Amino acid sequence: MAPTCEPDYERLLEFRKQLRRFLRWSEASARNVGLTPAQHQLLLAIKGHVGDAPTISDVADYLMLRHHSVSELINRADGAGLVDRQPDVDDRRLIRVTITREGEAVLRRLTQQHVAEIRGLAPIIQALNDSRRRHYVDDGFARDSAQPAGLKG
């Protein structure tokens, strides 16, 4: 592993600062459109899931919460008209969660705002990546291999 240089600490501090700023901004943005931050995350977990509508367990994994906590979150979001629940067609023990039209509309608006805001973090992330690559190559490791450059065979 390459040694860490002073600019790495500065970049990492700046990244963490901007990440905290982004998360606070994100929470405020959710509240501004009438959602709790947890409801925003719930909608994103459902919409971002690939394949069939996610199960409650899938959503719990995405949100890093317990199943019963997610069930309560889904109950509140269902009551607010943001999501629907239905049993899985093949396994009636599983409950799948989908977003309603109202939930879709508010998520679309928040996502547009978030994508634009994330673009501001790109230069910081790029600087961290560049620094990591520079150390990796400077210390004799090839960019595309975990072996030292001189041992490629």
SULBEL-V496403 format. One record per residue. N is the residue number from 1. RES is the residue in three letters. OMEGA is omega as a letter, one per 30 degrees, with the letter a starting at -180 (NA if undefined). Layout:
n,res,omega
N,RES,OMEGA
N,RES,OMEGA
This chain:
n,res,omega
1,MET,a
2,ALA,l
3,PRO,a
4,THR,l
5,CYS,a
6,GLU,l
7,PRO,l
8,ASP,l
9,TYR,l
10,GLU,a
11,ARG,l
12,LEU,l
13,LEU,l
14,GLU,l
15,PHE,a
16,ARG,l
17,LYS,a
18,GLN,l
19,LEU,l
20,ARG,l
21,ARG,l
22,PHE,a
23,LEU,l
24,ARG,l
25,TRP,a
26,SER,l
27,GLU,l
28,ALA,l
29,SER,l
30,ALA,a
31,ARG,a
32,ASN,l
33,VAL,l
34,GLY,l
35,LEU,l
36,THR,l
37,PRO,l
38,ALA,l
39,GLN,l
40,HIS,l
41,GLN,l
42,LEU,a
43,LEU,l
44,LEU,l
45,ALA,l
46,ILE,a
47,LYS,a
48,GLY,a
49,HIS,l
50,VAL,l
51,GLY,l
52,ASP,l
53,ALA,a
54,PRO,l
55,THR,l
56,ILE,l
57,SER,l
58,ASP,a
59,VAL,l
60,ALA,l
61,ASP,a
62,TYR,a
63,LEU,a
64,MET,l
65,LEU,l
66,ARG,a
67,HIS,a
68,HIS,l
69,SER,l
70,VAL,l
71,SER,l
72,GLU,l
73,LEU,l
74,ILE,l
75,ASN,a
76,ARG,l
77,ALA,l
78,ASP,l
79,GLY,l
80,ALA,l
81,GLY,a
82,LEU,a
83,VAL,l
84,ASP,l
85,ARG,l
86,GLN,l
87,PRO,l
88,ASP,a
89,VAL,a
90,ASP,a
91,ASP,a
92,ARG,l
93,ARG,a
94,LEU,l
95,ILE,l
96,ARG,a
97,VAL,l
98,THR,l
99,ILE,l
100,THR,l
101,ARG,l
102,GLU,l
103,GLY,l
104,GLU,a
105,ALA,a
106,VAL,l
107,LEU,l
108,ARG,l
109,ARG,l
110,LEU,a
111,THR,l
112,GLN,l
113,GLN,a
114,HIS,l
115,VAL,l
116,ALA,a
117,GLU,a
118,ILE,l
119,ARG,l
120,GLY,l
121,LEU,a
122,ALA,a
123,PRO,l
124,ILE,l
125,ILE,l
126,GLN,l
127,ALA,l
128,LEU,l
129,ASN,l
130,ASP,l
131,SER,l
132,ARG,l
133,ARG,a
134,ARG,l
135,HIS,a
136,TYR,a
137,VAL,a
138,ASP,a
139,ASP,l
140,GLY,l
141,PHE,l
142,ALA,l
143,ARG,a
144,ASP,a
145,SER,l
146,ALA,l
147,GLN,l
148,PRO,a
149,ALA,a
150,GLY,a
151,LEU,a
152,LYS,a
153,GLY,NA
